Amino acid sequence: MRQSRTNTCGDLRLSDAGKKVTLAGYYENMRKVSKNLGFLVLRDFYGVTQIVIETEEMMEKLSGINTESTLRIEGTVRERSSKNPELPTGEIEVVPSDITVLGKCRYSELPFEVNRSREADENARLRYRYLDLRNPDVKAKMILRSKIVSELRRSMEEHDFMEITTPILTCSSPEGARDYLVPSRLHPGKFYALPQAPQQFKQILMASGFDRYFQIAPCFRDEDARADRSPGEFYQLDMEMAFATQEDVFEVIEDVLPPIFAKYGKYKKASKAPFKRIPYLEALETYGTDKPDLRIDLKLDDASELKGGIGFEPFDTAETIKAVVVHGFEGSRKVIDRIVSDAEVVSGGKSYWVKCGDDGASLAGGVAKFLADKQGELIAGYDLKPGDVVFFSAGTRGQALKTGGTLIKTIGASIPGHMDKEAYEFCWIVDFPMYEIGEESGEPEFCHNPFSMPQGGLEALKNGELLKILAYQYDLVCNGVELSSGAVRNHDPEIMIEAFRLVGLGEEDVKAKFPAMYNAFCYGAPPHAGIAPGVDRMIMLIAGEESIREIIPFPMNKNAEDLMMGAPAEVMPKQLEDVHIAVVAEDTD
């Protein structure tokens, strides 16, 4: 017996016919045939069962009871005369001897139909999330999430990793996003910060003699929402390994993730080890992005021969021109225009096109008239056949690559035959630059993670060309989505000081910003490496969802608001006084 039930609404089968049972669940709906005949659907966490109302007495018990009320049904199981093969319980029904209302729904009209909640406005779904989660389709995503997290834990433990939880209240640390700050009551004017990641703690654990650490870590970043990023908080499979190289990390991840994707994924194909490895600069030149979707068979070709002298200003003045060749193009001029338009909306850059004519020897449409002198060269160079289309991007190197990469994704998603949509394709992006010149500052900045070990160590930092220094930094990408960043860590204080010196921070700055980690490393730290795949993004991909909010139990909306709980919210003056905070009205003059 489970609580006040003998069975759940997903339990009963034909073999249970004749059994007296007690069920409890939500009153989903009822098809009323007459005053003494109706068919009620009772739903709980496990499934649905049909309840047959056959007396006026039982019908009266339901009078005035709204759908979504919780009921207890006592009755007898019998075989259904009209079976429903779509349901596990479709061969039986329950004839009630008693019906008890356990929790009355006080509203005759719901904000949306529970079983069709995914069609409702997103803000309504989030405001009434407790109703949205009753939808079996929505609930299934939470069950999937639980299973995947459990599987991740089990797999990490099988690889000899120890789960260790790290603090939630800590100090502010430059991780690349805004911190969530928590004022201190006992220390006026000072603040804790919620961790953007357990980065420093896990590295300190390595210096403390732990060999293999992991946790399903909550992380907090005050950043804007995207389809694949939830504002506020998210979870990652955080891991670190002592005495480890980049290859050791790759080996673990390539052993842990593919079986989980293959077992629970919407698609049953997943990359097997070893994953393809693509240097960062090569990824940009070949795919226009450091997050390539390898399900798409399109790449960028260099079209530098078109620069200057053809009488087409965007090409004549371009720093870089890239081409995307689409063989076997099936689509009208309207389709081409839509691709160009969609790519411009996403990338902010214009793109251009030409089509190989029916004779296979000339170019037509788009910018063909400017390429008349080069059409033979282009047709031969790109091995064009009648109907093939070439899309171009042009401008600064960065803009041409970005627009070209967007064209690849747009074409792959919209033109049949260029994307394997039933697979998970993983790859590693490796050899990230250690430094870059900041767009706003114009000064050297860390390109990725400041805690990464530079390739070549201290020698590279002291004598190498700044922008050519590479880091042992890597990203894990799946289907064009960045799942994780990781690195071989800089565990040597001397190398760390030199690395920060090159971005204008001295030894005292390093000691002030990272005192615990710096001091721990001064006592002899092992080489170590790690990574932290995003759990939410991983589950989003596995479930085949477009929005990360579909796989989070209680997500915020795009404006970082919890509409159900009403957060963020004002607090009482006494609460502010306790933590020495005064709210000052914004000056609108």
Secondary structure, DSSP 8 states (H G I E B T S, - for coil): -BTTBSS-TTT--GGGTT-EEEEEEEEEEEEEEETTEEEEEEEETTEEEEEEE-SHHHHHHTTT--TT-EEEEEEEEEE-SS--TTSTTTTEEEEEEEEEEEE----SS-SS-GGGGGGS-HHHHHHTHHHHTTSHHHHHHHHHHHHHHHHHHHHHHHTT-EE----SSB----SSSB--EEE-SSSTT-EEE--S-SHHHHHHHHHTT--EEEEEEEEEEB---BTTB-SEEEEEEEEEEET--HHHHHHHHHHHHHHHHHHH-SSSEE--SS-EEEEHHHHHHHHSSSS--TTB---EEE-GGGSSSSS-HHHHT-SEEEEEEETT----HHHHHHHHHHHHHHHSS-EEEEEE-TTSS-EESTTGGGGGGGHHHHHHHTT--TT-EEEEEEESHHHHHHHHHHHHHHHHHHSTTSB-TTEE-EEEEE--BSEEE-TTT-SEEESS-TTB-BTTHHHHHHHS-GGG-BBSEEEEEETTEEEEEEEEB---HHHHHHHHHTTT--HHHHHHHSHHHHHHHTTT---EEEE--BHHHHHHHHHT-S-GGGGSSS---TTS-BTTTTBS----HHHHHHTT---------
